[in-house]
């Protein structure tokens, strides 16, 4: 019992630190994609792609986040996107949760040994806006509480 309290206290402080990390809002200039996330956690800004379609950030513990947009040149729909992803035979890729609405889709699962969560918004302006978060399975308790908040912040004009 004497050693249990310090362990629990450290765990509680770690969770509190993750939950209280300062929010940062990113706005993509090309597509107007917006997402908000704790940049104290996703602290490494990767080089922006030449086409300016989005941005990726990484965390020192192996997690990453992408906020981007693409032109919906194939007139894809949320249900079509989910169906295609569920039918994927890509090695190391398994969907464990999916849901589609009128103008949005959500996928979650495992890719290359990491947990991923993807939310897409299908805009009336012909742009699909995406937030993609992935993290090591061992860090599930750290990132699971953040995923819904980050994904819920995704929006466009």
C-alpha positions in Angstrom: 0.0 0.0 0.0 2.9 2.3 0.8 4.2 2.0 -2.8 0.7 2.1 -4.4 -0.1 5.7 -3.5 2.9 7.3 -5.2 2.2 5.2 -8.3 -1.4 6.2 -8.4 -0.5 9.9 -7.8 2.0 9.8 -10.7 -0.6 8.2 -13.0 -3.2 10.9 -12.0 -0.7 13.7 -12.7 0.2 12.3 -16.1 -3.5 12.1 -17.1 -4.2 15.6 -15.8 -1.2 16.9 -17.7 -2.4 15.4 -21.0 -5.9 16.7 -20.4 -4.8 20.2 -19.6 -2.3 20.6 -22.5 -2.7 23.9 -24.3 -4.8 23.9 -27.4 -3.5 25.0 -30.8 -5.8 25.6 -33.8 -4.4 24.9 -37.2 -6.1 26.3 -40.3 -5.0 25.0 -43.7 -4.7 27.9 -46.2 -5.5 25.8 -49.3 -8.7 24.1 -48.2 -9.7 25.9 -45.0 -9.5 22.7 -43.0 -9.4 23.6 -39.3 -8.5 21.3 -36.3 -7.5 22.0 -32.7 -5.1 19.9 -30.7 -2.7 20.1 -27.8 0.6 21.2 -29.3 2.4 20.4 -26.1 1.8 16.8 -27.0 2.0 16.9 -30.8 5.0 19.2 -30.6 7.0 18.2 -33.7 5.8 20.0 -36.8 6.7 18.0 -39.8 7.6 19.7 -43.1 4.5 20.9 -45.0 3.9 19.1 -48.3 4.6 21.1 -51.4 1.0 21.0 -52.6 -0.1 22.6 -49.3 -3.0 20.2 -48.7 -2.4 19.9 -44.9 0.1 19.4 -42.1 1.4 16.6 -39.9 2.6 16.8 -36.3 4.4 14.1 -34.3 4.9 13.5 -30.6 8.1 12.2 -29.1 6.3 9.1 -27.9 5.5 7.9 -31.5 2.0 9.4 -31.9 1.1 11.5 -34.9 -1.7 13.8 -36.2 -2.5 14.9 -39.7 -5.0 17.7 -40.5 -5.6 18.0 -44.3 -7.9 18.4 -47.2 -8.3 16.8 -50.6 -10.4 17.5 -53.6 -13.3 15.1 -53.9 -12.6 14.4 -57.6 -14.4 11.0 -57.5 -17.5 12.4 -55.8 -16.9 10.0 -52.9 -19.6 9.8 -50.2 -19.2 9.0 -46.5 -20.8 5.5 -47.0 -18.8 4.8 -50.1 -15.6 5.7 -48.3 -16.4 3.5 -45.3 -17.3 0.6 -47.5 -14.1 0.9 -49.6 -12.0 1.0 -46.4 -13.8 -2.0 -44.9 -13.1 -3.9 -48.1 -9.4 -3.1 -48.0 -7.0 -6.0 -48.0 -4.0 -3.9 -47.1 -1.7 -5.9 -44.8 -1.6 -4.7 -41.2 -4.8 -2.7 -41.6 -7.9 -3.6 -39.7 -11.0 -1.5 -39.1 -12.6 -2.1 -35.7 -15.1 0.8 -35.7 -16.8 2.7 -38.5 -19.8 5.1 -38.8 -21.0 7.3 -41.6 -23.5 10.2 -41.6 -24.8 12.5 -44.3 -21.6 14.5 -44.7 -19.1 12.7 -42.4 -17.4 9.4 -41.8 -15.3 8.0 -38.9 -13.0 5.0 -38.9 -10.9 3.5 -36.2 -8.7 0.5 -36.0 -5.2 -0.8 -36.2 -2.6 0.1 -38.9 0.9 -1.3 -38.8 0.5 -2.1 -35.1 -0.7 1.4 -34.1 -4.2 2.5 -33.2 -5.7 5.0 -35.7 -8.7 7.2 -35.7 -9.8 9.1 -38.8 -12.7 11.6 -39.3 -13.6 12.9 -42.6 -16.0 15.8 -43.5 -17.4 15.8 -47.0 -17.9 19.5 -47.9 -20.4 20.9 -50.3 -17.5 22.8 -51.8 -16.0 19.5 -53.2 -13.4 19.1 -50.5 -12.9 16.2 -48.1 -11.4 17.4 -44.9 -9.6 14.9 -42.7 -8.1 14.5 -39.3 -6.0 11.4 -38.8 -4.5 10.4 -35.4 -2.4 7.4 -34.7 -0.5 6.2 -31.7 1.2 3.1 -30.2 -1.3 0.7 -28.6 0.7 0.9 -25.3 -0.4 4.6 -25.1 -4.1 4.0 -25.5 -4.9 5.4 -22.1 -3.1 8.6 -22.9 -4.5 9.3 -26.3 -8.1 7.8 -26.2 -9.4 10.8 -24.1 -7.9 13.2 -26.7 -9.1 11.6 -29.9 -12.8 12.6 -29.6 -12.0 16.2 -28.7 -9.5 16.6 -31.6 -11.7 14.8 -34.1 -14.7 16.9 -33.0 -12.7 20.1 -33.7 -12.4 19.3 -37.4 -14.3 21.8 -39.6 -14.2 23.7 -42.8 -15.7 26.8 -44.3 
